[in-house]
Amino acid sequence: MTAMKRWNVEILIGEVDNRTYAEAQLYDEIRDDLVGTGQARLRPDEPDIPEIGDEIAVSRALSELGHRLLVAAAGDLEEATHHHVSLER
């Protein structure tokens, strides 16, 4: 088995201006500056279930964090190869 690495994601959840706000920050041995944010808001006709707002805001924050990580990887690869890189799913 190869050596294991540990990357940690810290997720903060709070309320800002009647919206649920989430921030997901990646910590690894390379960088700690990758952050994704997400929001959710309750519509007047929806039931007030805070856990659902948390889930939506966190999922959006993680999605944005994933996108930022992919962009960072593409930039690192371009720097290493000196060629344009397009990373697609």
Secondary structure, 3 states (H helix, E strand, C coil): CCCCCCCEEEEEEEEECCEEEEEEEEECCCCCCEEEEEEEECCCCCCCCHHHHHHHHHHHHHHHHHHHHHHHHHHHHHHHHCCCCCCCC
